Amino acid sequence: LMGMMADSKIPLMTTWNAADRIPYNQDNFFGRPDTWGMRYANILIQQADLVVAIGARLSLQQTGFNYSQFVPHGKIVHIYSDSSEFDKGLSNVVLQIEGNADYYLEKIIGSSKEHSLSWTNWSDFCSHVKNKLPLSEGCNEAVEGYWNPYEFYSELSGLLESGEPPCLVCVVDAIAHEVGGIHHGQEMNGRSHPVDHLVTGVESRAPRCNEERVVPRIEQ
């Protein structure tokens, strides 16, 4: 299924709980929209004319605590295993399906390929926005003796390359939700494999551009 998602070229996003379903550096992956998600992902999902939410609850945090303004210019198809999650007050939901996420994801990708659907224009726009909004912006600067937490998690994601032994990253900082990336074959909590490496998290509050950085620099 991961191979099908990559080959489909359909622009994809995930929730935080599904972050290890798609490698973060995959060409058609455009982040995790959420209160603590990537900025470009939140902007893109609000520009979409159709969002197919598969296996996502579309909870308050996933919709920015504002159901009435979620995907304001588009329609939503919601596929989830529990129908009790459907009635949230989202006025632009046009179809609700109770069922298995993997089953419908495979069907949708297969149908897209069968009918030779193209997503080039939307995908190009997504890439443009993503490139314009880096995960660590220039205004996020660390004071002397401290490490910018955005840069810390970006560097950590780069060190944990695809094919590395299973590892466990203990995250205690909301910034990791915005910046952290999962490579192919890695899992967020090592639930299926013995853990060979343990990377402990660092705790900080999450100040913005006009606040001081408070994460001390950590050497290996």
Secondary structure, 3 states (H helix, E strand, C coil): CHHHHHHHCCCECCCHHHCCCCCCCCCCECCCCCCCCCHHHHHHHHHCCEEEEECCCCCCCCCCCCHHHCCCCCEEEEEECCHHHCCCCCCCEEEEEECCHHHHHHHHHHHHHHCCCCCHHHHHHHHHHHHHCCCCCCCCCCCCCECCHHHHHHHHHHHCCCCCCCEEECCCCHHHHHHCCCCCCCCCCCCCCCCCEEECCCCCCCCCCCCCCCCECCCC
